[in-house]
Amino acid sequence: VGATILDSKTGGLVAISGGRNYKDVVDRNQATDAHPTGSSLKPFLAYGPAIENMHWATNHALQDESSYQVDGSTFR
């Protein structure tokens, strides 16, 4: 769990939170440390198309089941 806080007027970085286990990351810079590309690309490759093409809101909840239906199509 982590967070980034931006200034809505300037777009500048205000704060970065590394998560709940602060002692484990106190010597790390979350802004410059390398991260797996999956974490960075997920918003563009998964969430973006779902929001644009399926008209999902950013708070859309997914069913955590082996299969689910969207507009009559079954996904597994």
Secondary structure, DSSP 8 states (H G I E B T S, - for coil): --EEEE-TTT--EEEEE--S-HHHHTT--TTTS---HHHHHHIIIIIHHHHHHS---TT-----SS-EEETTEEE-
